[in-house]
Amino acid sequence: MLKRIFSLFLTLAMMLAFLPVSVTAEEGTVPDVTILYTNDVHGAIEGYSTLAGYRKALENQGHHVLLVDAGDSIQGELVDQLTKGEASVVTMGTVGYDVGIPGNHEFDYKVPRFLELTEMAKFPYICANFKDLKADKLLFDGYKTFEINGHKIAFVGIATPETYTKSTPTYFMDENRKYIYSFMEDSLYETIQAAIDEAKAQNPETVIAIGHTGMEGSKDGWKTSDIIANTTGIDAYIDGHSHEEIPGPDSLGEVFKNKDGKEVIETSTGTKLKNIGKMEITFTEDGPEIKTSLVSLDDAKAAVKADPEAVKEAERVEGAEDQEGTLKYYLKEIEKFKTAPVAKSETDLYILHPETEQRIIRSQETNLGDLVADAYRATLKCDVTIANGGGIRKNLPKGDITLKNIYDVNPFGNNMGVVKVKGQVILDALEHAARKLPSENGGFMHVSGMSYVIDSSIPSPVVEGADGSFDHIDDSKPRRVSDVIIGTEMLDPEKEYTLGGSTYLLFDAGDGMNMFRDLEVVMKDIRVDYELVIAYVTDEEMLNGVIPAADYGDYHGQGRITILQKGDIRMYRVYNPNSGEHHYTSDKNEKDTLVELGWQYEGLGWKAPAEGKPVYRLYNKYGGEHHYTMDENEKDVLVKLGWTDEGIGWNSADENGRPVYREYNPNAKANNHNYTPNKKENDALLKLGWNDEGIGWYAAY
C-alpha cells in the first residue's frame, strides 16, 4: 500500500511537470458531458435517493449527465439477501442508471438468477468478455454508445476473470464440472481490444472503459493496469472490484499508459456509496479533456438540499412502503431485523483496523475472524473450521447486538457443511489462502481448533490454474505455512480430520479452494453461515447472549495465526507436562530436543522482530529455570546471584507492540515464570494462584 501511495505522489509530480493531455476544464465552466459513476455499492441502496437527487441538481446547473455502474451493485446487505438481488437492480432502474456491468458478486445467486435480474433492470448491462460457451456467443453486448449534447460516447464493459473464484466456480460449470461460461482469460486483451475496435467503428468522440478489475489485491495479468497496458483506444477507465478510492489524476489518482504510450486515467469510488464518481468531459480540437473527482455522499446531500427539484427527485426514489421499486418498499422488509437486541458484546470486533480503518480481515487474524470460526466449530461439532476473510464483511459493535448486526457480518447466506479431510489437504488449503500476503486476499483463512504460522518472506509455492484456482504446490520450493497445530498436536498430513466451513469453500471451490473436491461428506447444506453465528452468540450452552471481552477483547485475535516478516525471529514455545513449565527458544534444535524428551510443542509463543529493545535470557542451573527480562539491572542482579547470562534471547517490539503477560508461580519448585500474549491464559493462571507481574515486554504483531 505504501508503494502504491508513493507511486501516486510520483504520478502527480510527473503530471505537474509535463502537463498531460487530460487536464482540468476551466474553472466555472460546464463540461460538454458529465458522467456520474458508482462501483461496489454492495446493496447499500439507502444512498440511491441522494444519487438521484444529485444528478438532478447537476442537470439543473446545465450538466448533461450519464450515470453508470462498475459492478458489484448487489450482495452485501440484508435487503439483497432477502430479495436475491432484486432490491438493488430494480432500485437502480428507479434512479435512472444508463448502463452497468457485472461484477463478481452479481453472480452470487447463480448465473440464471443474474440473467433474470438483467431482465428486471431498466438499463442495459454490457460486458465484452462474458461468454456462453455452449451457444458460443457473448451474453451481453461488449459496448454501448450514447449521443448526448451533440456528442457520441462509447462505453466498453469489462469483467475480471477472477469472477470464477471471487463468486463461486461451480456456478459457471455444468454437472460434470466443465466450464460452460467463460471470462475469456486466455485471450483477455485480444477480446477487449476487439470490443474497443468495434466501438470505435461507431465514430465516438471518446471511449470510456467500465471495468470490474481493480488493482490492490487483484491477480497480476488481470489488473486494470495490465489491461490498459495491453490495449489501445481507451481514454479513461472507471474501475471497481478492489474498493479503492481513486479520484483521478487531479487528486493523486492513477494514470497508466496504454500500448501506444498514451496516458489513461483510472478512477474508482471505493465502496458502499461512500462517494459518487464525477467525470467531466470537454471536447476540443485536440481531443477530449477529462477531469475526474469523487464527491462524498455528504457533499452530494448538501447539493440536493440546496435544490428543491433535486429534493423532489430524491423523494421520488425514496418512495413509499407500498410503492414498488422504491427504497422504502424494499427497506421495510428489514426493519424487524434492525431493532430488537438478541445479545450483547463486551467488546468491539473488527474487520477494519480500529485506528486506521484499513481492512485487515483479509490479511491477518482478527477477533471477529476468531468469533466467526468459533461459531462454526461450536455449532458444527467438528475438529476444525475455516472462514474466509472475504465472507466477513462488517465490524460487530460493542453493546447491544441485533439480528441485522450479525447478518451484516456474514451477509452472503452461504450454506454450511462438514467433510472428512486428510491433514495434507488442510496444509494445501492454508498455503493457497496465504499466497498473496502481504497483499489482502478474500480467501485468507481464519480458523478455529487450529493454529498456524505464515512466513510471508518466502515466495509462495502455489501454482494456480488458468482461472486462478489452486492447481498444485511446487515441491521444489519451501512452503510459507508451517507449525500447524490441531487441538494440542502437530497436524499429521496422513491423519483424517473433520473440517467445517461454507459450501462456497468446501464444495464450490470458492476463492479457488478446489483441493476440497471429492471428499467424504459428513454434512452438507445445513443452516447458513449467519444462522450459526446467531446460534453461537445466543445459545445458553454457548455464549448465552454475551460475547466476552476475556475471549475476544484483543482485536488481533487469540494468536492462532502468526505472520512472520523478513528478519523476524521464530520463538518456539514448549511445555513440560511434568513440571508445568513453559519454555521459549529461537533455537529449533533446542525445541526439537525438548520435544524428544517429552515436552509438548505449543507452536510459536510470539515472534520477535529483528530490531527493537534487547530481551536478556538467563538460566538458573540450580532451579533449571530460564528467565527473560528487558531490565538490564535485573539481569545484572541475577547474574550476581549466580544465574548464567545466556545473551540476548530475542529483540522486543516497540511500545506499540502486542503485550506479553508475565506471571509467577510461588508454589513451583523452580519458581516458575510464565510469559504469554494470551490474556485468557494469563487470567486463568491468576485464578490458579499465580502472581501477576505485569507486562514482561511487548511482542510484535
N, C-alpha and C positions, 0 to 999 in steps of 0.2 A: 504493500500500500504506500509506504514512504517513497519507494522508487517511482510509483505512478504519480504521486503528488509532485515529486521533483521534476518529472517529465512535463507535467502541466505548466510549472513555472518556466521551464526551459522553452516550452512551446510559446508561451506568452511573450517572452523576451525576444524570440526569433520573429514573432509576428510584428512586434513594435519596430524591430529593426528593418524588416524587409517589406512591410505593408502588403500582405497577400491580397488576392483578388476579392475574397469575401470580406467585405467591410461594412461598417455601420452606415445605414442611411442617415441623411442629415437630420439633426435633432429637430423634432417638432413636425416633421413631415409624415404623412400617412403612406405606408408602403402600398405597392400595387396589389399584393396579395398577402394575407396573414394566415398562417397555418397554426392552429392550436393542436397540441398532441398530448396524449397520455400513454402510459405503459405500466404494466404490473399493478393495476388497481386492486386485483385480488379480492373482489367482492365488496370493497369499501364504497358501496353505492351512495352513502349519505352525502358524499361530496358532489354528486352529479347535478344537483339543483344549482349549486354555486357555479359549476362549469357552464351550464346552460345560460345562466344569467350573465356571466362574464362575456360569453360570446355575444350576447345581445348588446351589452354595453359597448363592446368594441365596434359592432356594426353601427350603432348609433353615433359613433365617432367617425364614421366613414370608412372603416375597415371592411374589406371583402374577405370573408373568413371561410376556411375549410377546417373540419375537425376530424382527426384521425387517431387511431389507437394501434399501439405496437405490441399487443398481445398480453396474455395472462390477465385479461379483464375479469375472468371468473375464477372461482375456487379460492378459499382462504377465509371466508366469513360464513357464519351460520346460515345467512339468508340464501346463499348459493347451495349449501348442502341440502337445505330443505326443498329447494326448487330445482335441483340438479342443473344449475347454471342459468335457468330461465330469468331470474330476477335481474341479473347483470345485463344479459343480452337484450332483453326487452326494454329495460330502462334506458340503455344506450340508444335504442331507437327513438324513445321518447325525447331524449336530449337532442338528437339530431346529428349523430355521427355520420360522416360521409363515407368512410371506408375503414376497415380493420383488417388485421392479420391474426392468424392463430399463433399463440404461444404454446409452450409445452403443456400448461395446465388446462388449456381449452379441451384437452383430450382426457381429462381425469375421470369423466363419466363415460368413457369409451367413444370410439370414432362414430358409431351410429348416432349417439346422443348429440355429439357436436354437430353433425350434419343436420339433425333436427333443429338445433338451436340456430343454425345459419338460415334455416327456412323461416324461423320466427323473427329474425333480425330485419330491421327496416333499412339496412345498409349492406353493401356487398363486402365479402371477405375476399382478399387476394393473397396468393402465395405462389411464387414461381417454382418452388421445389417440393411440393407435397403431391405425390403421385399415387394413383391406384394402379398397382402392378397388374392386376387381373384384367382391368379394362385398358391398360396401357395409355393412361391419359391423366393429366392434372385434374385434381378435384376442384380447383378454383382457377380463375384467370390469374396469370402471373403479374399483370399490371392493370392500372385503371387510369384513364385520363379525364381531366376536368377542364372545362372552359369557364373562367371566372374573371370578371372585369376586363374582358377582351384578351385574356392571356390563357394559353394552354399549358397545363401542368400534368406531368405523369408521375404516378406513384408505382414503385415496384415492391412487391411483398416478399419477404424472406423469413423462413422459419429455421431455427437451429436443428441440425441433426441430433443434437443432444436430447431432443424431444423423446426419442426412443426410451432413454434411461431416466430422463427427468420427469416423464409421465410414467408409463408402465409398458415395457417392451411387448408383453403378450397382447396388448390391445391392438398392436399393429401386425399380429401374426394370425395364421389360421390354426385349426386344431392340431396340426402336425408341427407347430412351432416354426412354420415357414413364413417369412415376411410377405405380406400381401399389400403393404403400403410402404412407400419409400420417401425419404427426405433428400434423396439424390446426393448422399455423402460422397460417393465415388466419382461424381462429376459435378461437384457443387459449384465451382467457379464458372465452368462452362455453361451450366444450366442457368445461373443467374445472369451471365453475360448475354445469353440468348434472349432472355426476357427484357433486359435493358435495350438491346438492339431492336426488338420488336416495338418496344415503347417509343424509342427514338424515331422509328419509321413513321410515327404519327405526327412528327414535327412539333413536339412540345418545346417550350422555351426553357424548361428546366426539368430534370429528372430527380426525384427525391426517393430514396430507399426508405422503406419502413421495415425494420428488421427486429426479430426477436432472437438476437445472437449474443450480445453482451461482450464484456471484456474481463473484468475481475472474476476469476474462478472458472471461466469458460474454457473449453478444450482448445488447445492450440490447433490451428488449421481451420477452426470453425468460428474463431473470434471475429468481431466486427473489423478489426484492423487487418486481419488476413483477407477477408472478403473484399475490402476496399483495395488492398494492395494487389489483388489479382484480377481486378475488373477495371473497366473504364466506362465513363458516361454518367456516373452518379455525381450530383452536385452537393448533396448533403445526405446524412444518414440519421434518421430518427430511430433510436435504439431502445431495446428492452432486454429483459432476462436477468441481468446481474444487479439490478436495483441500485445502480449508481446515479448520483445526481451530477449531471454533466450539462451545465448551462450552454456551453458553446465557447468559441474562442475568445469572446469578449469578457468571459469570466472564468478563465483558466480551464476551458474545456479542451477536448482533443481535436487536433487537426491532423489527419493522416493523409498520406499521399497514395494516389491510385497507381495503376500500372504504367500510366504515362507521366507520372511525376506531378500530377495536378493535386492540389490540396482539397480534401473533402472533410467537411465538418461532421463530427459525431456529436449528438446531443441526446440526453436521456433525463427523465424527470424524477427518478427514484422509485418510490412505491406508495401504494395506498392513497393516491391523490393528494399527497403532501404538497405537490407542486403541479402547476399546469405549464406545459411547454408552449413557447410562443416563438414562431419562426416568421420573420418579416422579410419579404422578398420585393426588391425593387429591380425592374428590368431596365437595362441600359444597352447602348450600342455594343458595349464590350461584354455583355452577358449579364447574368443575374448577380445582384449584390444581396447577400444573405446575412441576416443578423438573427441569432438565436439567444433566448434567455429563458429563465424559469420564473414564473410568477407564483409566489406562495399562495396557498388556499386562503390564508387570512387576508392577503392583499387583494385577492380576487373578490372576497366577500365585501371588502370595503368599496371596491369599484361598483359592485352590484348595488350596494346600499345607497350609493350616490345617484343612481339612475332609476327612476320609478318604473320605466318599461322593463328594465333588467330585473327588478324585484318581481314584477308580474310573471316574467319568464321563469324565474326560479320557483315561484309558487306553482306555476303550471306543472313543472316536473315533480314537485313535492306531491301535488295532487291530494287525494282523499283516500281513506281506507277502503272505500267501495269502488274506487276508480282504477280499473285495470291498467297496468303498465306504468304506474307511478310509484314513487318511493314509499309513500305511506301504505299503499296497497300491499307491497311486499314486506315492509318492515314490521307491519302489525303482527306477522307470524312469529316474530322472535321476542316480542315484549315479555312474554311469560318467562323466557329464559334469562332475562336481564335482571329481574328484581329480587326474587326470593333467595336469600343466602342458604346454602346447603352445608357449608363448612367454614372454617376459619384457618388462616395461615399466620403463624407467628413470625414469618419472615418473608421478604420478597424473594421470588425465584426468577431466574434470569435466562433469557436467550441473548440479551444485549449486555455489554459491559456497563456496570452501574454508573460509571463516571463518564466515559466517552460515548456511550450508547452505540458503539460499534458492535455489529453482530458477531458473537463468539460461539454460538451454539454449533456452528459448522466447522469449528477448528480446534476446540478444546472442551474439556469436561466442564459442565456447569451443574449447579444444584437442581435446576429444573430438568436437565437431562437425566440426572440420577433419579429424580422422583418419577418421571415417566417410565424409565426402565424398571424401577422397583415396582411400580403399579402393575406392569405387565407380568412380572415374575410372581408377585404375590397372588394374582388372580388366575394366572395360567398354571401355577404349581409345577414349574419345570426347573431344570438345573440352572440355566442362564437365559437371559433375554437381551435382545438388541433393539435399539431405537435409533433410526437415522435422524441426524440433526435437522435435515430439511423438512421433516414432518412435524417439528416442534416450532410453532410459529409465533408465539406471543408470550411476554412475561406474565407471570402469575403474581398478582399483587398481595402484599401483606394486608391482613384484615379479613373482612367478610368475603366469601367466595360464592359466586352464583354458578348455575349450570353453564351460562354463557362464558364465564371466565374460563372454565375447564374446557369447554368446547373450543374456545379460541386457541388453546394450547395445541390441540390435535384436531384441526378443522377438516381434515380430508376424509374422515369417516372410513378409514381402512379396516376391513375385516382382519381378525387375528387368527393365528394358528400356532401349532407346535409340531416340530419334526424331530426325528432322531438323526443325529449327525455325528460323524467322526471328528475328533479334535483337529485333524488336518484341514478339514473344510472350514472350521472356525478360524484357523490361522490364515487361510487364504482370504476369507471374508474381511478380517481385520486389516490385512495387508492392502486389499483393494480400497477399503474405506480410508486408509491413511495415505494413499498415494499422492494426494495433491498438497499436503502440508508443505509449507506454512500457509498456502492459499486455502480458502474455505472450500468446502465440498458438502453438498446436501447429503451425501452418503456417509459423512463422518459418523462413527458408531459410538453411541452411548450404551452402557452395559449395566447389568445387574447380575450378581453372583459371580462376577469375574473382574479381574484387573489385568492391565497390560501396559507395556512401555512402547513408545514410538520414538525412534531416533531419526528426527527429521533431517539430520545432516547427511544421512545415507540416501543416495538416489533410489527412487522407487524401482523395485524389480518387476513390477506388474506390467504385463503385456496386454494391451487392450485389443479387442476386435474392432472391425470397421465401424460398428455402431457405438463404440465407447464402452461396451460391456467387458467384463473380465474374460480374458482368454486363458492365460496361464501365468505362472511365475517363472522368470528367467533364473534357473537354478545356478547359473554361473555368477550371480550377483548376490550380495548379502541382503537379508531382509531387514526392513525397517522395524518390524514389530517383534518384540521378544518378551521374555519374562511373563508369559500369560499364565495366570493362576485362576483356576476354577474352584470355588469354595476355599479350601485351605491347601490345595495341592496343585503342583505344576500341571498344566494341561498335558495330557497324553495324546499324541497325534492319532493313535490307533484305537483309543477308547471312544465309546459312543456316549453322547450326552443328549439330553432333551433340550432343545433350543426353541424359545418362543419369540414371536415377533409378528409384524404385519404380513398379510398375504402379499402385499406390494413387494416386500423383500424376499420372503421365503418361497413364493410360488410364481410371482410375476416378473422376477428379475429386475425389480425396481432399483434405480441407481446402479444398474449394471451388475447386480449381485446374482449372476446366473450359476454360481457354484453350488447353489442350493437345489438345483434341478434334480428330479427323480429320487428324492429322499423318501424314507418311510414316514408317512403322515400319521401323527398321533391325534391331532385335532385340526380342523380347518373350517374357516368361515363361521367362526363363533362371533361373539359380540364385537363391535367396532372399538377402535382404539380409545376414543374419549370416554366410552362407557366403562372401560377398565379403569381409567384414571378416576372417574367418579366413584366407582365401587371402592377403590383403594383408599380414597380420601374420606369417604363417608361411612364405610362399613365398621361396625363396632368391634369386629375382630381384627381389623387392620388399623387405620389411623383414627377411626372413631370421631371423625369430624374436625380433627386438629392436625395441621401439618407442623410438626415440632421444629423449632429453631435448633434444638440439640442435634437433630439429624441432618437438617437441610439449611442451617444458618450461614454456611460459608458458600459464597457464590461460586467458588472454584469447584465445589463438589466435595466428595469424600476421598479423593486421592485414588480413584480407580484407574485413571488414565494419566500416565506420566509422559510428558513430551520433552525429549532432550533436544537441545540445540547444539550447534557446533561449539566444542570447547567445554560442554557440561561434563561433570564427573558423575558416574553412576555410584550411588551409595546403596549397597545391598543391605538388607535387613534380615537377620536370622533370629530365631527364638529357641531358647533352651527349655524344653518342657519339664526338665527335672529341677532346674533352679529358678525358673520364672524370669530369666534374664533375657533382655533384648540386646542385640549387638549389631553395630553398623560398621561397615567397612567398604572401602572403594576397591579393595583387592579381590578380584574374582577367585583366585586360587584359595585365598583365606576363606571366602564364603563357601566354596565347594568342599574344602576340607572339613569345615564345621558341619556341613550337611551330612557328609560321610560319617561323622562322629555322632549323628543322631539329632542335630539341631534341625529346626524346621525353617525352610526358606519362605519368607513372607513378602518377597518382592523388593521393590525399591522403596526404602523408607522415605526418601526425598531425593531430589537431585541437587547437587551443589554446583553453582556456576564457576566458571574458570576465574572470574575476578570477584573481588569482594574482601571483606574482613576475614582474617585467619581464624579458624577454629582449631584450638590446640587439643591434641589427643594424648592422654596419659594412661598409664597402666599400673595397677596395684598388684604386684606379684604375690602379696600375702592373701588378698581377697579374691584374686583372679578377675578383678573388675576393670573395665575400661571406662574412662570418663572423658567428656568433651566439654570445653569451655571456650568462650570468646574473651574471657577476662585474663589478661596476661599476669596480673598479680596473683589471681587464684592459681594459675598454672605454676608460678614460681613457688608459692607456698606449699603446694602439694609435692613438688619436686624436693623441697627441703625436708618434707616429711617422709621421703623415701619412695615416692611414686616415680615411675620411669617416664621421661618425656619422649614420646614417640613421634614428635614432629607435628606438622600441620595435618589434621585429619582430612580437612577439605576447606574450601573457602565458602563463607556465607554469602547470601544475597544482601542487598542493601536493606535499609529500614522499611522499604515498601514491599518487601517480600512477604512470603507466607509464614505466619508464626509457627514455630516448633515448640510444643509444650514440654516442660521438664518436670518430672515427678521423682520423688524419692521414697523408697520403701524402708521405713525404720526397723522393720522386723526381719528383713532379709539378712542372711548370714554375711553376704558380700556387700551390704549397704548399697543395694542396687538402685541406680538411677535409670530412668527410662525417658526417652525422647520420642515424641510423635507429633506429626502435623494434624492428627485426627483428634479434634476436640471431644468427640464422643468417647474415644478411648481414654482420653485424659480424665473426663468426668467419671467414667466407670472406675478407674484406678483410685480416684479420690474417695469414692464411696466404699472402696475396699480397705481404706485406711492409709493410703499413700499420702505423702505431704506434697502440696502444690508448691513448686519452686519458681513458678512464673515462666516467662518465655526464655528458653535457653539461647536461642538465636532466631534469625529469620531464614527460612529456606526459600529457594526460588520457586516460582510458579510451576 
